[in-house]
Amino acid sequence: MKTPAFMIQLKRLNGKEFMINAIYIETVEAFPDTTITLTNGKKYIVKDSMSDVKGKITEFYRAIHVLNMTHLKEETDEE
């Protein structure tokens, strides 16, 4: 199944996959489990690492051309 352009695919702690609208992600934190908070306050705890979620969000914003590619390359080089 192809992931819609505005969604990222993640796994719940029980391994079940689901999709979330990346536009509404406000924060991603590790408590140590990765916790995603949406702009409406709803929280999701996922199996994916914080860096994996960050990569999926970055890929999403690249796909919809919201972020300047040059800026992303410089940020990646610094890490």
N, C-alpha and C positions, 0 to 999 in steps of 0.2 A: 504494500500500500504506500503510495507516494504521499509525503507530508505536504499539506497545503503551504503556500508561500508565507503565510502570516503565522505559522505555528512552528514550534519546536517539539521534537519527540523526546520524552523522558521516561524513566522507570520509577515506579513507586518502590518503597522498601520491600514489598512482597514480590517484586519482579514484574508486576503488571505494567505494560506500557500505556502511556496516555500522551495526549498532545495538549500544549498550552499556548495561548496567544502571547507571543513574545513582546508585543507592544505594551501589554499591561504589567510587565515585570518591573517592580520598583526596587527590590533588593534581593541579593543572593548572599546567604551567609552560611557558615559551617558552625554547628553547635555541639558535637562534631558532625552530625548528619547535615547534609546540604538542605537548607530551608529557603524556599522561594516565597517572597511576599509580593502579592499583586497590589496594584494601586487601590483596590477596593478593600484591602486588609486581609483577604483570604490567604492562607498559608498552605504550601505544599512541601512535604518532606520527601526528598527523592534519593534514589540510590546513586545517581550520577554525581561525580565529584564536582566541586565548585569550579575547577578549571575547565571541566567538560561542558558545564552549563554556560560558562563565559564564552567558550569557543562556539557553541551553538547559537548564542545570542549574537555574537560578532558576525558569524556566517549569515544569520538572518538579516542583520542590518546592511551587510555588504550586498546581499541579494536584492534588497529593495532600494539600494543606492542612497541610503540616508547618510552614511558615513563616508568621508573622503578616504579613498584607498591609500593615498600617500600617508595620511595620518596613521592609519592602521598598520602600515608597514613599519613606520618609525616606532610605534608602540611595541610591536612584536620584536623588533630588533633590540630594544632596551631590556626585554625580559630575560 
